[in-house]
Amino acid sequence: TYKLFIIDASGNLSAASTADVTVDNTAPTNQNTVLAASTIVKGSVAVTIVSSGDAANSVWLAPAGTTSFVESATITKAGGTATSINAPATEGTYKLFAIDAAGNISSASTADVNVDNTAPTNQNIVLAASASVKGGVAVTIVSSGDAANSVWLAPAGTTSFVESATITKAGGTATSINAPATEGTYKLFVIDAAGNISAASTADVTVDNTVPTIVSVIPAENAVHVATNTLITVTFSEAMTTSTITDLAFTVASGAVSISGDITFSADQKVATFSPLAPLPHTSLITVNVTTAVKDIAGNALNTNVSWNFTTAPIWAQVACGTQYTLAIKTDGTLWAWGSNLSGQLGDGTTTQKTSPVQIAGTTWKQVACANSHSVAIKTDGTLWAWGRNVSGEIGDGTTTQRNSPVQIAGTTWKQVTCGDFHTLAIKTDGTLWAWGNNDHGQLGDGTTTQRTSPVQIAGTTWKQVAGGGYSTTLAVKTDGTLWAWGWNNSGELGDGTTTQRTSPVQIAGTTWQQVACGGSRTLAIKSDGTLWAWGGNSQGQLGDGTTTQRTSPVQIAGTTWQHVACGRYDTFAVKTDGTLWAWGWNLYGEVGDGTTTQRNSPVQIAGTTWKQTAAGANHTLAVKTDGTLWGWGNNQYGNLGDGTTTTKTSPVQLGQ
């Protein structure tokens, strides 16, 4: 410490100055106390320090090696007793220096202040894909790779990050972060150690706390007459987790019987569709259940099981063809009719032609038959009913009065009925056979040619099946497998090797006959070994033996797996055990069904492999498949096919249910 003295020219010495000059050549050494630890901050942010303890000092942040201290973008200053100092604005690594009042500069601090102004850019890596979850549920993320970072879920546009019901935080190396509790859409942000905030993630985390609901179903609750090929769909209020909609959570059943099917989903995951592996059972109450195991993409489950019912439509069970009209029974016992109706043969109380099916009164019909212009049918209670033309007493009600609606024929144990053009035959449950109507060629089989307006019994009590197709021929099978024939025989259609008319049944060779059909002056029959045999007129190739030669005795038609045969006027149809349908004969109107109008002298296959039963009229054909669908083709002049038109079809067309 020094005083100032003044000496004049004479050498006089003044007193020492009151003020001192203190010479200090010792640099400060407390820089590491003032900045005890390194830190990372954004530019210009206050950095916490410890007071140097001397107000005459100054503290500085500057690059290592700085010797000239002037405040700038890379050099900042604070007072000696300050407890914070602003970081330089420019990115870089800075040291703290203490400068005392004498200008002595301390060494650089060991600790650094790192100024980082660059925001993280890996937010789209940390949250690579959008997610929808319930509030508070952990969301999987990718580590940011830096423990000094923090990751946040917050609403887009957030600038101040404080944990709350709408903002959540996780560490920089975390692989999950809890979603905010409050419903909403959130972005992910990465904040580094300096406090730089990344842009919002492209992906979202949607917090959904709302329970999903079912907004619609098809078929609707309590729907009736639902087609058996219907797909069952459920529409939800929001996108669902498809893996939760399993065959245990989405079930379909008919009574106690589960129905198998495949479940598919719409692109937006809101619609689930159940496709049955087989047609739904007809005329059945179907129950659909969707359980609380089903969840939306956020994990919210239905709050209750949902169940509803619908009833499937009946399907076609049996079809019969008259000359230019058709009758068919559905599985619910209803009877339907369409086509020509000049003689009231449809049974709807009118004589008006119908091009689409109309229902005939009653719901317990079991079997129907029809021919030229009259119809007969049996109900499940064994009663027999008839209607239509009655000039020859073919209705059997004791009159020759035309009937436009069904009238009951005496008896309650009828089992099977058939029609010729103007005569009728029926078997009772006791095996007796009865006949009535025209008998000019002995077709009733009672040993006379006398017309009968009421049923008369034909000899025998073991009759199994009778066929009376055509003008005046009848054939029938007994329970012992024998085949019997009577009536008109001009073309050898009886099959007894002659062309002699028979007024009583005569046996045809063989004892293993199973089913017989006749019409158009010829007969076809199947044996129990699956062989098919034909005889009678053959001018249009209707026998199917590859010729047009008349046969008076049975000749075998190719094949050994025949199951059912039907005769039209000059065309023939037969179903094999594999469900294939074969046709041959006259084809002027496309009644064969092969897409042409070319006559066929041998069987040709008709498209499809699930045929069950077929019937033929004068020149139109109807057939039922195993799935209960009904198909028609051939002449449609009177609406005989029932498709709502009068357009002839050369290939099968389906009738609606």
LUMPA-853992 format. One record per residue: residue in one letter; y, z negated, x of N, C-alpha, C, O in turn. Coordinates in steps of 0.05 Angstrom, whole numbers, plus 5000, padded with zeros to 4 digits. Example, Ala and Ser with C-alpha at 12.3 -4.5 7.8 and 13.67 -1.06 7.14 Angstrom:
2
A488648445264491048445246493448445264493448315285;S495548585257497948575273500148435258502348395268;
% end
This chain:
657
T497650005017500050005000502550005018502649845037;Y504350165013506650205031509250155016509550204992;K511450055033514150015023515950235035515250355056;L518150275024520050475034522350315047523450125036;F523050405071525350285086527250505092526550735095;I529950415094532050605102533350495128533950255130;I533650655149534950585174537350765178537051015176;D539750645182542150805185542450895213540650855230;A544751025219545251145246545450925267544850975291;S546350695258546650485278544050335282543850155299;G541950415267539350285270538950055252537049895255;N540850025233540549795214538249855196538050075185;L536449675190533949695174534349555148535049325146;S533849725127534049605101531749415095529849395110;A532149265073529849115064527649305053528249535047;A525249205050523049375039523649425010524649264995;S522749665002523149744973521449574955519249474962;T522549534932520949384913518449554905516249444904;A518849814901516549984894514750024918515550014941;D512150084911510150134931509250424931509450554910;V508350514953506750764954503950684962503450584985;T502050724943499350654949497850904957497751094942;V496650904980495051134989492151074982490950874991;D490851264965488051224956486551474964486951684952;N484851464982483151694991480251664981478551824990;T479751474963476951434954476551554926477851494906;A474651734925474151874899472651684880471251504889;P473051724854471551564834468551614837467751824846;T466951424830464051444832462551384806460151364805;N464151354785462851274759462251504740461951474716;Q462251754751461751984734459151964719458852054697;N457051844732454451834719454251604698452451584682;T456251434700456451224679457951344655457151294632;V459951494661461451614639459751814623459751804598;L458151984636456252164623453452084632452452184653;A452251904617449751794626447351974621445351954635;A447552154601445152314594446052604587448252644576;S444352784593444953064586444953094556443652944541;T446353294547446453354518446853654514447853794531;I446153734490446554014482448354014458447853874438;V450454164459452354174436453354464433453054634451;K454654504410456054754407458854734420459854514425;G460054954427462654964439464654814423464754834399;S466454654438468654504427467854264411469554124400;V465254204409464353964395464753724412464353734437;A465553494401465953254416463353144427461353124413;V463353084453461052964467461652674472463752604483;T459852504464460252214468459952144498458052224511;I461851984508461851894535462451594536463151474515;V462251474560463051194564465851194578466251354596;S467651024569470251014582470050964612468450814621;S471751114626471751074655472950804664472550714686;G474250674645475350404650478150404662479150184668;D479250644666481850654680483550854665482951094666;A485650764652487350954637488651154655489451364645;A488951084681490251274700488351504707489251704718;N485851464702483951684708484051894687485351864666;S482752114693482152324673479252404676478152384698;V477952494655475152594657475152884647476652964629;W473453034660473453324656470553424652468653324665;L470253634636467753784635468354064646470154204637;A466854134667467454384681464854474694463054314698;P464754724701462354824715461954684742463954604755;A459554644750459054524776460454684797460654924796;G461654534817463054664839465954714834467354814851;T466954634810469754664804471454484822470654254826;T473654584834475454424850478254424840479854254847;S478754614822481454634810481154594780479854754767;F482454384771481954314743484354374725486354234725;V484154584711486154664692484754724665482854874665;E485654604644484254634618484154934611486155084613;S481755014601481255294593478855304575477855094566;A477855544570475455574554472955464567470955424554;T473255424593470855314608471355044620469654934634;I473754934615474454674627475854514605477854604593;T474954264600476254094581476753824594475553744613;K478753684582479753434593479853214572480353274549;A479552964581479952724564481052504581480852504606;G482352304568483552084582481451894594479051904587;G482451724612480551554627479151354610477051264617;T480451284588479051084571477751214546476751074528;A477851474545476651614522473651564520472351524541;T472651564496469651534491468451794481466151794474;S469952014481468852274475470552484489472952444496;I469352714493470752934505469753194492467353214488;N471453374485470553624473469153794493470053824516;A466953914484465554094502467254354505468654424486;P466954494527468354754530467454944508465254914497;A469055134502468455324480466355524488464855624472;T466255584514464455794524461655684530461355464541;E459655844522456855764528456555724558457655884574;G454955524565454355484593453555194598453355034579;T453055134624452254864632454554734647455654854665;Y455254504638457654364649456954094660455153954651;K458654014681458453744693460853584685462953694678;L460553324686462853154682464053064709462552984727;F466653074711468052984735470152774726471352804705;A470452564743472552374739474652414761473952434785;I477252414754479352454773481252214770482252144749;D481652074793483251834791486251904794486952144796;A487951704793490851744792491751874818493852004819;A490251844839490951954865490052244868490752384887;G488552334848487652614848484952634862483952864866;N483752414869481052424880479052504859479052404837;I477352694866475452814847472652704853471752714875;S471452594832468752494835466852724841467452964837;S464452654849462352854849461652934821462352804802;A460253164818459453244792457353054781455752944796;S457353014755455352844743452552954746452153204747;T450652774746447852864747447152994720445753204719;A447952864699447352974672449053224666451253264678;D448053384648449453634640450353614611449253464595;V452353764605453053834578452554134575453954294587;N450554194559449854484554451154574529450654474507;V452854774531454154884508452555124498452155324513;D451555104473449855314462451155404435451155254416;N452055644435453355754410451555954396452356074376;T449055984405447256194393445356064373443855884379;A445456164348443756054327440856154330440456374340;P438955994322436156084322435756334305437256374285;T433756494311433256744296430356764286429456964277;N428856544289425956554283425356444255423056374250;Q427356424238426856314211424756474195423256364179;N424656744200422656904185419856894197417956984184;I419756784221417056734232416056464222413756434215;V417856274221417056004212416156014183414155884176;L417656164166416756214138416456504134418256654128;A413956594138413456884139413057004111413557244107;A412256844092411756954065412756754044412756514048;S413556864022414456694000412156533988409856613989;A412856303977410856133965412056003940414455973937;S410255943921411055803897409355553895406855563895;V410655323894409255063894410554873875412754923865;K409154653870410354443855412254283874411854283898;G414154133862415953973878414553763894412653633884;G415353723920414153523937411653603951410653463968;V410553843944408053933956408654063983410654193987;A406854014003407154114030406854424030405054534018;V408754554043408654844046407954904075409154794093;T405955074079405155144106407255324119408155524107;I407955254144409755414160408655454188406555334194;V410055604204409355644232411255474249413655474243;S410255344269412055184287414255354298413855584305;S416755234299418955384310418755404341420155564353;G416955244352416455264380418255084397418055094422;D419954924385421754764401422054494386423054474364;A421154284400421254024388424053924383424553754366;A426054044398428853964394430054084369432154004359;N428654284358429654414333428954234309427354054311;S430054304286429254194260429054434241430554624244;V427254414221427154624201427654494174427054264169;W428954654157429954554131429354744109429354984112;L428754634085428654794061431154714045431554474039;A432754904038435254854024436055094008435155314014;P437855063988438755293973440155493991441455414011;A439955743985441455954000444455874000445555783980;G445755914023448655854026449255574035451555504039;T447155404038447655134047448755134076447855284093;T450854974080452054944107451954664118452154614142;S451554464100451354184108448654094100447854094077;F447154004120444353944116443853644117443853514138;V443453524093442853244090440453224071440553344049;E438353084079436053074062436752964034438152764032;S435553094013436053013986433953123968431853223978;A434353113941432353233923432253533924430353653915;T434253653937434353943939434254043968434354283973;I434153853987434053924016431953754029432053514028;T430053894043428053744058428053834087428954054094;K426953664105427053704134424353654146422753494137;A423753804167421353764184422053814213424153934219;G420453704231420953744259420554024269419354194255;G421554084293421454354303418654464309418254704309;T416754284313414054374318412154324294409754364296;A413354244272411754194248410454454237411554674240;T408154424225406754654213406754634182405354794169;S408154444172408554434143411154284138412154134154;I412254344114414754204106414454164076413654344062;N415253924067415053864038417254024023419554044032;A416354134000418254273983420154073971419353843966;P422654153965424453973950423253893923421554043912;A424153663913423053573888424053723864422653743844;T426453833866427753953843426954253841426854393861;E426454343816425854633812428054803822430454733820;G427255023834429255213844428155393865425755373871;T429855563876428955753897430355663923432755633923;Y428755633944429755523969429255723992427255873992;K431055704012430655854037430055664059430555424057;L428855764081428355604104430455664125431255894130;F431455454138433455474159432355334184430955124181;V432955434208432255304233434955214246436755374249;I435054964253437454854267436654764294434754604297;D437954864315437254794342438554524350440054404335;A438054444375439054184385442054184386443253964384;A443254414388446254424390447454424362449854394359;G445754444341446854454314447354724303448454754281;N446554934319446855204309444855254286442555174288;I445755374264444155414240443355704239445055884240;S440755754236439856024232440756144206441755994188;A440556404203440856524177438656424158436556324168;A439056454133436956384113434556564116434856804122;S432156464112429756624113429756834091430956804070;T428457054097428057264077426257164054426757204031;A424057024063422156924043423356684029425056544039;D422256634005423156403989420956203986418556263988;V421755963981419855753970420955693942423155583939;T419355763922420055713895418755453885416255433886;V420355263878419255013867419055043836421055083822;D416555033827416055073798414554823788412254783795;N415854673772414654433760413954473731413154283717;T414154723721413754783693410854853688409655023701;V409654723668406854773661406555043648408155113630;P404655213657404355483645403255453616401955263609;T403755663600402755673573401555943568402056133583;I399955963547398856223539400756333517401056203496;V401856563522403856673503402656863482403756893461;S400356983489399057163470396157213478395457183502;V394557273459391657343464390957583447392057633426;I389057733457387857963443384857943446383857923469;P383357953424384157963396385657703388385357493400;A387157723367388757503357386957293345384657343337;E388057053343386656833330385856913301387457013286;N383256873295382156933269382157223261381857293238;A382457403281382257693276379457753266377457623274;V379257953248376658033237376258333242378058483247;H373758413239372958693243373758793270374759013273;V373458623290374158693317371958873329369558793327;A372659093341370659273352369059133374370058963389;T366459193375364659053394365259133423364259003442;N366759343427367459423455370259333463371359433482;T371359143448374059043453374158883479372358723485;L376258923494376858753518378458513508380158533491;I377958283520379358033512381457973533380857943557;T383957963525386157913544387757663537388157593513;V388657533558390257293555392857343572392657403595;T395157313559397657343573398957063577399356913557;F399557003602400756743608403756763611404856983613;S405056533610407956523612409056583640411456633643;E407356573660408156613687405756713704403456713694;A406356783728404256883746402256653752403056423755;M399656723751397556523754396056563781396056773792;T394856343790393056363813390356473803388856333790;T389856723810387456863799384856723806382956743791;S384756593830382256463838381556233820379256143820;T383456133804382855913786381756013759380655853743;I382156273754381256373728378456493732378056733735;T376456313732373756383737372156403711373256353689;D369656473713367956493689367256213678365956193657;L368056003692367755733682370255643667370155483649;A372555763676375155683664375955863641377555793624;F374856113640375456313620372756393609371456573620;T371956273586369256323576369356453548371156423533;V367256613543366956753518364156693508362256713524;A363856623483361156563472360956643443362956653428;S358456693435357756733407355856503400353556513407;G356956313386355456073381354855933407356755873422;A352355863412351555733436350855923459350155843481;V351156183453350356383473352756483488354656593477;S352756433515354956533531354856833534352756953535;I357256953536357457243540358557293568360557183576;S357057453583357857513610359857743611359857913594;G361557733631363557943634365057923660364657723675;D366658113666368258123690371158053682372058123661;I372557903700375357833695377057973715376657953739;T379058123705380958263722383758173715384258033695;F385658243732388358143729390458363732390058553747;S392658333718394858513721396258473748395858273761;A397858673756399158663782400958423784401258303805;D402258343762404058113763402657853758403957643757;Q399957853756398357623754398857453729398257213728;K400057583709400657443684398557493663398257343643;V396957703666394957783645392157783657391657913677;A390457633644387557633652386057773630386357723607;T384257953639382658113620379758063625378758093647;F378357993603375457953604374058203593374458273570;S372458323610370958573601368058503598366658463619;P366958483574364158413570362358623584362958863584;L360158523596358358703610356758863590355659073597;A356558773565355258923544356958883519358658703517;P356659063499358159033474357958753463355758633464;L360058653452359958393439357958403415357658613403;P356658183409354858183386356358253361358558143356;H355258423344356658513320356558293299354858113299;T358358313280358558133257358257843265356857683253;S359657763287359257503298361957363302364057493307;L361957103301364256943308364356903338362456783349;I366357003351366656983380368656763386370856763375;T367956583404369756363413370556403442368856443459;V373256393447374256423474375556163482377056043466;N374956063506376155823516377455873543376356003560;V379855763546381255763572381955473578383355343562;T380955373601381155083606383455013625384855193635;T383854753628386054653645385454693675387054623692;A383154813681382554883709384255123718384555173742;V385355263698387055493704389855403713391055233700;K390855503735393455413746395255653752394355873758;D397855593751399755803759399955803790398555643803;I401455983801401456023830402855783844402555753868;A404255613829405355373840403355133840403854923851;G401155173825399154963823399254803798397754613794;N401154873780401254733754399054833736398555073733;A397654643724395354713706396254723677398254593669;L394754873661395154853632395054563624393354413635;N396654473606396654193598394454123578394053893572;T393154333567390954283548389154533548390054753553;N386654483541384754713537385754873513386654763493;V385455133515386255313493383755463483382255573499;S383255453457380955583445381755733421383455643405;W380555963417380956113392378556283385376756323402;N378456373360376056513349376956783338379256813329;F375156973338375457213323372657313315370657223325;T372557493296369957583285369657883291371458043284;T367457953302366958233309366158393283365158283264;A366558653285365958823262362958873260361558853281;P362058923237359259013235358959293247360959433250;I356559353256356059623267354159763248352959653230;W353760023254352060183237349160113243348260103266;A347660073222344859993225342960223218340860253231;Q343660383197341860603188343560813174345460753161;V342761063178344161283166342261473152339961503161;A343061593130341461783116343262023108345561983102;C342162263109343662503102342462633077340062683075;G344262703059343562873037344263163044344963223067;T344063343024344563623030347263663043347463793065;Q349463563031352163593043353663323042356063323038;Y352263113044353562853043351962653060349662713069;T353062413064351862213082352261933070354361873058;L350261763074350461483068349461323092347661403106;A350761093096349960923119350460633113352260563098;I348860463125348960173121349860043147348960123169;K351659853145352559693168350959433169349559363151;T351159303192349659063197350458833178349058633176;D352758853166353658643147352658693119353358553100;G350958903116349758963090351559133072350859183049;T353759223083355459403067354459693068353259773088;L354859843046353960113044356360303043358260243028;W356260523058358560703059357560983054355361053060;A359361153042358561423035360861613039363261533037;W360261863044362262073048361062343045358662383047;G362762543040361862823038362062923009363662822993;S360363113002360363232975359663022954358062842959;N360863042931360362842910360362962882361062832862;L359663212880359763352855358063222833358763232809;S355863102841354062972821354262672822352462532812;G356362562835356562272836354762152857354161912856;Q353662312875351662222894352662022915351061882928;L355361992918356361792936356161512925355861322939;G356361492898356061232885358561072883358360832878;D360961192886363461042885364761052858367060982854;G363261152838364261162811365861412804366861442782;T366061592823367561842819365762082826363462052834;T366862322823365562562832367462702852367362942855;T369062542866371062652885369862652913368762462922;Q370162882926369362912954370862722972373162672968;K369462612992370662423011370162523040367862593046;T372262533056371962623084371762383103371262423127;S372162143093371761903109370161703093370061723069;P368761513107367061323093368561163072370761063077;V367361133048368360953028366160753022363760823022;Q366960503017364860303013363860302984365360342965;I361260272982359960262956359559962949359059802967;A359759892924359659612915357159482926354959592926;G357459232934355159072944355259022973356459172988;T354058802982354158723010351358643021351158513042;T349258713006346558633015344658873016342258853011;W345759103022344159343024342459343050343359243071;K339959433047338059413069337159693079336959733103;Q336459873060335560143068336460343047336560283024;V337260583057338260783039336961053045336161103068;A336661223025335561483028337061673009338061582988;C337361923016338662112999337562393004336262443024;A337962572985336862842987338863042977341063062988;N338063202957339863422948342463312937344563362947;S342163162915344563052902344162782889345662712871;H342062642897341762372887341062182910340062262931;S341661932906341361732927339961482917340161412893;V338461352935337061112928337360912951337460982974;A337360652944337660452965336360192955336260122932;I335360042975334159782970335959562981337159593003;K336259342966337759112975335858902988333458922985;T337058703001335458503015333858332996331858213004;D334558332970333058172950330758332939329358242920;G330258582949328058742941328658912916326859052907;T331058902906331759072883332359352893333159402916;L331859552875332159832881334259952863334359892838;W336060102875338360222860338460512865337760612887;A339460662845339560952847342061062833343160932815;W342961302842345361422830345461722837344061812855;G347161872823347462152828346162332807345962252784;R345362562816344062762798341562642786340162492799;N340962722761338662602747337462792728336162712708;V337663052733336663252714333663232711332663282689;S332263152733329363142732328362852730325962802734;G330062662724329262382723328962262750327762052753;E330162382771329762282798331062012804330361882824;I332861932786333961662790331961452782331761242795;G330361502762328161312755328861102735327460902732;D331161132721331960932701331061002673332060882653;G329161192671328161262645329761462630329161532607;T331861572643333661772630333962012649332862022671;T335462202639336262432655339262442657340462662659;T340462212654343462192654344462152683343561982697;Q346362312690347662282717348962012719350161912700;R348761892743349961632747351861652772351061742793;N354361572767356361592789356561332805357961312825;S355161122795355060862809352160772809350560862791;P351360592827348560502828347660372803349060202791;V345260442794343960302771341260192782339960322799;Q340459962772338059832782335559952769335460012745;I333559992786330960092777329159852774329359662790;A327359852755325659632749324159542774323159702790;G323859272778322359162800324159022820326559072822;T322958822834324458662854323058632880323758462896;T320958802885319458772910319259042925317359102938;W321359202922321359452935321859422965323359252974;K320459582981320459553011321659793025323259763044;Q320760033017321760283029321960503009320260522991;V324060673011324560882992325261143006326361133028;T324461362993325161633004325761822981325061772958;C327062042988327762242968326862522976327062593000;G325862672957325762962959328263072945329962922936;D328363332943330763452930331163342902333363282893;F328963322887329163242859327063042851326463012828;H325862902871323962702864324262462884325562492905;T323162232876323561992892320861842894319261842875;L320461722917318061552921318861302935320761292951;A317461082928318160822940315660652943313860672926;I315560482964313360302969314260022963316459942970;K312559862950313059582945311859412968310259502984;T312659152968311658972989308658932987307358853007;D307458992964304558962961303059202970300659222967;G304459402981303159642992302759862971301560072977;T303559812946303260022926305460232928307660172938;L304760482920306660702922307260802894305560822876;W309960852889310860932863312561182866313861232886;A312461352845313861612846315061682819314061592798;W317161842820318461932795320262172801320962232824;G321062312779322662552782321162802777319062812764;N322163022789320963282786318063282797317563152817;N316263432784313463432792312263702788309763722783;D313863912789312864182782310764282802309264462795;H310664162826308564242845306764012853305464012874;G306763802836304963582842306063392863304563232874;Q308663412869309763252891309862952886310262792905;L309462872861309262582856306562462864306362232872;G304462632863301862542872300262392852298362252859;D300962412826299562272806297362442793296262362772;G296762672805294662842794295563032773293963182762;T298163032766299263202746301663362757302363332780;T302763522740305363652746307363572725309263722719;T307063342714308863232693311263092705310862912722;Q313563162696315963032705315962742696314962682674;R316962552713317062272706319862162709321162212730;T320862022689323561912690323561622698325661492701;S321161502701320861232710318561222730316861402730;P318561022747316461012768313661002756313060852737;V311861162768308961142762307561082788308361172809;Q305360932786303960852810302061072819300761202803;I301961112846300161302859297861142869298160912878;A295561252869293061112877293360992905294461122923;G292360752909292260632935294160382936296060362921;T293460192954295059952957295659882986296459652992;T295360073004295860013032297760213044297660293068;W299660303028301660503038303660353056304560133050;K304360493078306160373098308860513099310960383100;Q308860783099311360933101310961193086308961323088;V313061273071312961523056315361693062317561593067;A314961963063317062153067316962363046314762473040;G319262423033319262613011321362833015322462922995;G321862913039323963103044323263383033320963443028;G325363533029324963813020324763822990325263632975;Y323964062981324064122952321863972937322363852917;S319363992947317163882930314763812946312463872938;T315163682969312863602986313163302992315363202995;T310863162993310862883000308662823020306462933018;L309262653040307262563059307662263062309862153060;A305362123068305561833071303461733090301261843092;V304161513105302261393124301261133111302860983099;K298761073115297560823106297460623130297860703153;T296960373123296860173144294560213164294660103186;D292560363156290360423174290860663193289160743208;G293360773191294060993209293261263198293761463211;T292161273174291461533162293961663150295761513141;L294061933149296262073138295362233114293262363114;W296962233093296262363068298562533059300862483065;A297862763045299862953037299263063009296963073001;W301363152995301063272969303563422961305663382972;G303263592941305463752931305364042940303264152945;W307764162942308064442950306964482978307264322995;N305564722981304164773007304265073014302565163029;N306265213004306465493008306565573038305665783045;S307765403055308065463083306165293100306465293124;G304265163087302464993102303564723110302564593128;E305664643096307064393103305464143098306163923108;L303364163082301663923078299863873103299263643109;G299164083117297764043143294764023139293363923157;D293664103117290764083112289364343119286964373111;G290664533132289464783141289464993119288365203123;T290864933096290965123074293865163066295765043077;T294265333046296865363033296565293003298065392986;T294665122998293965052970295564812961295664602975;Q296864832938298364612927296464382920294264432911;R297464132924295763892918297363712900299663642905;T296063622878297463442859296663152864297762972851;S294863102882294062832890293862822921293563032933;P294162592933294062572962291462682974289262622964;V291762832995289462923011289962823040292162823049;Q287762743053288062643080288362863100286963063099;I290162813120290562993142289062883166288862633169;A287863053182286262963204287662763222290062793228;G286162553231287362353249287562083236287762063211;T287461873253287561603242289561423257289461183255;T291261543273293161383288296061473283297761453300;W296561563259299261653252301061413248300261203237;Q303561443258305361213257307861263240308661093225;Q308961503242311361573226311361863219310462033235;V312261933194312262213186315062283174316362113162;A315762533177318262633165317762923155316063063167;C319063003134318763273124321263373112323063223105;G321463643110323763773099323764073106322664153126;G324964233089325064513095322364643098322064813116;S320364573082317764693083316264643109314564813117;R316764423122315164353146315064053149316663903137;T313263963166312763673170312563613200311463773215;L313563383208313063283235312262993233313162843216;A310462913251309462643251308862543279308062703296;I309162283283308662163309306161993307305761843287;K304462003328302161833329302761583346304861573359;S300961383345301461133359301461173389302460993404;D300361393399300461443428302961583437303261663460;G304861613418307461733425307462033425309462163432;T305262163416305262453414306562543388306462393368;L307662783388309062893365307663143356306863313372;W307263163330305763383318307463513296308963383283;A307063773293308663923273306864133259304964243271;W307664203234306264413219308064503196309864363188;G307364733185308764853162310565083171309965223190;G312665133155314465363160315865343187316465123197;N316265573200317365573227319165813233319465893256;S320365923211321866173215324266133233325266323244;Q325365883235327665823251326965663276328765533288;G324465653283323665493306323665193301323665033320;Q323565113275323964833268321564653275321764413275;L319264783282316964613290317264523319316364313327;G318564693336319064613363316864673383316764563405;D315064853375312864923392313465173409311665293421;G315965263409316765493425316365763411316865973423;T315365753386314965993371316365983344317765793338;T316066193329316966193301314566243282314866363261;T312266163292309766203277309165973258309165743267;Q308566043233307765833214305165703222303365833233;R304965433217302465293224301565143199303165013185;T298965163192297865013169296464763177295564603160;S296264713203295064473213296764363236298264523248;P296764103242298463993262298064123290295764163299;V300264183303300264273331301964073347303963983337;Q301164023371302563823387305063943400305064163410;I307263793399309763863412309863713439308963493441;A310863843459310863733487312063453487314063403474;G310863283503311863013506309962803495308462853477;T310162563506308262343497309762083493308461873491;T312362083492313861833488315761853464317961743464;W314862003443316562033419316461773403314361653400;Q318761703392318961443377319861473348318961333331;H321561673343322661703316323262003312324362133330;V322662103288323162383282324562413254323962253236;A326262613252327662663226327762963222328063113241;C327663053197327763333191330263403174330763263154;G331763603182333763723165332463953150329963963148;R334064133139332964353124331364533143328964593137;Y332564623164331164803183331664713212331264863231;D332364463216332764353243331364083244330963943224;T330664003269329063763273330263603295331363713315;F329963333293331063153313329062933318327662843300;A328862853344326962643351328062483374329262593393;V327562223373328462043395325961953410323961883399;K326361943437324161843454324561553460326661433454;T322561423471322661143477324761083498325660853501;D325661273514327761233534330561263522332561253537;G330761293496333361323483334561593483336761633473;T333161793494334162063494333662193466331662133453;L335462373459335262513433334862803438336062933455;W332962923423332163203426332363343399331863223378;A333163593400333563743376332664033379332564143401;W331964163356331164433356331264553328331564413309;G331064823327331064963301333665113296335065193315;W334265153271336565303263339165173273339364923273;N341165333281343465223293346065373286347965383302;L346065493262348365653254350965503254353065623261;Y350865243247353265083245353564883268355164693266;G351964913289351964723311350464463304350864263317;E348764473284347364233275345364123296344563893294;V344564293315342864203336344364003354343263803363;G346964063358348663873373348763913403349663733418;D347964153412347964203441350464353450350564463472;G352464363432354964503439354864803434356864943440;T352764903423352465193417351765233388351465043373;T351465483381350365553354347865723358347165893341;T346565683380344165833388341665703377341265463381;Q339965853362337465743352335665653376335565783396;R334365423372332565313392329765293381329365163361;N327865413395325065413386323465183399321165133393;S324765053419323464833433325564613435327964673433;P324764363438326664143440328664173463327864243485;V331264133457333364113478334563833476334863723454;Q335263733499336463463499339363463492340963633500;I340063263475342863223467344063003485342662813492;A346563033492347862843511347462553502347762493478;G346962383521346662103516343862003520341962153518;T343661743525340961623530340561363515338761203522;T342161313495341861063480341661113450342660953434;W340361333442340061403414337861233402335861163415;K338261153377336460973363335161103338332761093335;Q336861223321335861333296337561573288339961573293;T336261773276337762013269336962093241334862033231;A338762243227338262353201339562623199341562673212;A338462803183339463073181339663163152337863093136;G341763303146342163423119341363713120339763803136;A342663873102342064153101342864283127341264443138;N345164223138346064333163348064153177349964253190;H347763893174349363703189347563473197345463423185;T348463333218346763123231348362873236350662893245;L347162643232348362393239346262233255343862263251;A347262063274345461903290346861643298349261633303;V345161433301346161173309345061113337342761173343;K346861003354346160923381345360623381345860483361;T344160533403343360253404345760063404345359833397;D348160163411350459993409351759983381353859863377;G350360113362351360113335353460323328354460323306;T354160493347356160703341354760923327352360973330;L356261063310355261273293356561543301358961553305;W354861743304355762003314354862223295352762203283;G356562433292355862653274356562923286358262943303;W355163133277355663403285354463603265352863523248;G355363853268354364063250356364133228358764083232;N355464243206357164323184358764093173357663873169;N361364133168363063923158364864023135367063913131;Q363764213121365364343100366264153078368464183068;Y364663953072365363763051366063483062366063283048;G366663473089367163213101364563063107364562813109;N362363213108359663093112359462913136357862723137;L361162973157360962813182362562553180362062373196;G364462543162365862283158368062233178368962003181;D368962443193370962393213373862453203375762473218;G374062473176376662513164377562803164379862863155;T375862983173376563273173374363423159372363313150;T374763693157372663873147372064073169371164293163;T372463993194372064173217369164143227368263923233;T367764363229365064363240365064293269366864363284;K363064133277362764043305360064133316358064103302;T360064233340357564323353356464113372354264153383;S357963903377357063683394357763423380359463413363;P356263203387356762953373359662843376360762853398;V360762763353363362623353362962343340361362323321;Q364262143351363861873341365561823317367961903315;L364361683297365861583275367061313282365761153296;G369361253272370560983277368960773262367460833243;Q369260523272367860303260369060233232368060053219;
% end
